[in-house]
Amino acid sequence: MVHEAESELESLKEKLLIMASRAETAVNQAIKALLKRDDRLARQIKQQDNMIDQLEMEIDENAIKLLEQGARGSDLRLITMAMKIANDLERVGDEATTISRRCLDLTTEPPLAYQVDIPRMATLALQMLKDALDAFVNRDPAKARAVIPRDAEVDALNKEFHRELTGYMAQDAATITRCLNLMVIAKSLERIADHATNVAEEVVYLYEGNDIRHSGIAEKRQPAAAERQRP
């Protein structure tokens, strides 16, 4: 029974990593579809999202099975956090789908020149997600804590893009539809960074037992007092 539970836990971790890989691929494809104005690629992203949804259901099923077996202590915390992380990854897949839909709308109109680096926003958000998952796999809450302040850079880029696009709309009403679609895309990338932050906070809770949600950035950057006092 113990061996079976260990095997189920490993399966849970593996599915989370597969799910993360699918989510990253979906976002990268969505940004590529945007830049290349590629309708065919944009339409393929829904298939990735369906696979991500399926993995979330499998993870939930595995987790419930483990809970029914009477998981306790650190295993119980791991199972609970795995379910929360899976939910965040599923939301990332949803955001990729949102971006792909906006890409399809944008290809029906002439391209709009803009200054803010959308691929950079995507890269920053996805690197945050990757680092948060690495922290999960490597039992590294310090690395997870380091992810959290990076959300501010993505937020700043989103605000800058919003200001730029608002200026376009004020100057030329013909750009309004394109600008609104681009605003949605930028907001989706910001939300992906938010989900990466959630994962990082969940990793901190998993390995430190500290719930740092809704607390200040300065507090999140600092290891817990108990951790500092460990020999």
N, C-alpha and C positions, 0 to 999 in steps of 0.2 A: 504494500500500500504506500509506503514511504517513497519507494522508487518510482511508483506510478505518479505520485504527486510532484516529485522533482521533474519528471519527464514533462508533465503538463505545464509546469512553471517555465521550463525552457521553451516549450512550444509557444507559450504566451509571449515571451520575449522575442522569439524569432518572428512571429506574426506581426508584432509591433514594428519591427525593423523593416519587414517587407512592406507594411502599410506606409511607413515613412518614406521609403524609396518610391513607392507609387505616387504618393502625394507630391514629392519633389519633382518627379518626372512630369506630372500633370501641370504643375505651375510653370516649369521650364518650357513645356510645349505651348502653353497658353501665351507666354511672352514671345516665344518664337513666332507663333501665329500672328500676334499683334505686329511685330516688326516686319515680317515678310508679307503681311496681308494675305495669309494663307487660309482660305475657308476650309479646305479639306482637313488640314491639321487641327483647326479649331473644333471641327465636328467630332474628331477622334477623342477629344478630351473627356467627353461624357462616358466613354467606355472605361477610361481609367478611373473615373469617379465611381462607376458601378462596381469595379473590383475593390476599390477602397471601402465602399459600403459593405460589401460581402465580408471583407476581412474584419471590419468592426463587429459584425454579427458573430463571426467565428470566435473572436476574442471574448466577447460577452458570454458566449456559450461556454467556452473553456473556463472563464472566470467563475461563472455560476456553479459549474461542476466542482471546481476546487473549493468554493465556499461551502457547498453541500457536504464535502468530505471533512469539513471542520477545520479549515485552515486557521492558524493562530499566529500571534506575534508578528514578526517581520514579514512572514509569508502573507498574512492577511493584509498588511499595509501595501505590499507589492501588488497584490491582486486588485485592490481598490484603486491604486494609482494607475495601474495598467489600463483599467477601464476608462479612467478620466483622460489619460494620454490618448487612447484610441479615439475618444470623442473629439479631442482637439485635432487629431489628424484627419478625421472625417470632415471636420469643418474646413480644414485646409483644402481638401479635395473639392468641397462645395465652392470655395472661393476661386479655385482654378476654373471650375465650370462657369462661374459668373463672368470671369475675364474672357473666356472663350466666346460666350454669347455676345459680349460687347464688341469683341473682335469682328464677329459676323456683321454687326450693325455698322461698324466703322468702315468696312470694305465696300459698303454701298455708296460712300461719299469720298471726295478727294482727300488725300492725306493732309493732316494738319501739322505744321512744324511747331515743335515745342522744345524748350531748353532743358527741363528737368529730365534726369537720366532714369527712365523707367527700369531698364535692365539692372541698374545699380540698386534700386529699391528692392527688386526681386532677389538679387544676389544677397543683399544684407539680410532680408527676411529669411531666406532659405538657409543661410549660414547659421543664423540664430537657431533655427529648428534643428539643423544637423548637430550643432554643438550641444543643445539641450538633450538630444537623444544619445549622443556620445557620453554625456555625463550620466545618463540613466544606465547605459550598458557598463560603464567603467566605475560605477559607484562613486562618482566624483561631484559632491554637492558644491564644492568651490567653483568648479567649472560652470555648473548650472547658475550659480549666483552671478558669475561674470557675464552671462548672457543678458540678464535683465536690464541693465542700464543701456544696452545697445538699442533697445526699442525706441529711445528718444531720437536717434538719428533717422529712423524710418518715419517717425511721426513728423519730424521737421521737413523731410523731403515731401511728404504728403501735403503739408500745409503750404510749402513753397509752390508746389504744382497747382494746388487749388487757387492760390493767388494769381499765378500766371494765366490759368485758364479763365478765371473770372475777368481778367483784363481783356482777353480775347473776346469774350462774350459781350462785354460792354462796348467794344469797338466795332464789332461786326456780328449782327444777329444771325447771319448765315452759319456761324461756327457753333451756335449754341448746342445743337444735338451732338456734334462730335465732342465738344468740351464736356458735356454731361457724361457721355460714355467713358471718356478718359478719366474723369473724376471718380467714377465707379471703379474703374480698374485700379487706380491708385489707392482707393479706400480698401479694396480687396487685399492689396499687398500689405497695407497697414494692419489689416486684421490678421493676416498670416503671421506677421511679427508678433501680434498680440497672443496668438495661439502658441507661438514658440515660447513666449514669456510664461504662459500658463504651464507649459510642459516643464520649463526650468523650475518654476515654483513647486510643481508637483514632485520633481526630483529632490529638491531640498527637503520637502516634507518626508519623502520616502526614506532618505538616509540620515536626516538629522532629527526628524520628529518635530520640526518647527514649521508652523503655518505662517508664511510670510506674505500671503495675499493681503492686498489692501494696506500694506505698510509702506513707509517711505523708501525711496531708492537708497538712501544712505544706510538704512537699517538692513536692506536686502544685500548690500555689498559686504557687510560685515558677517563673519562666521558667528554662529551662536556662542554665547559665553561658555556653555558646556563643552563645545568643540574646542575652544581656545584653551580650556583647562586640562584637556586630555594629555597624558604624558606621551 
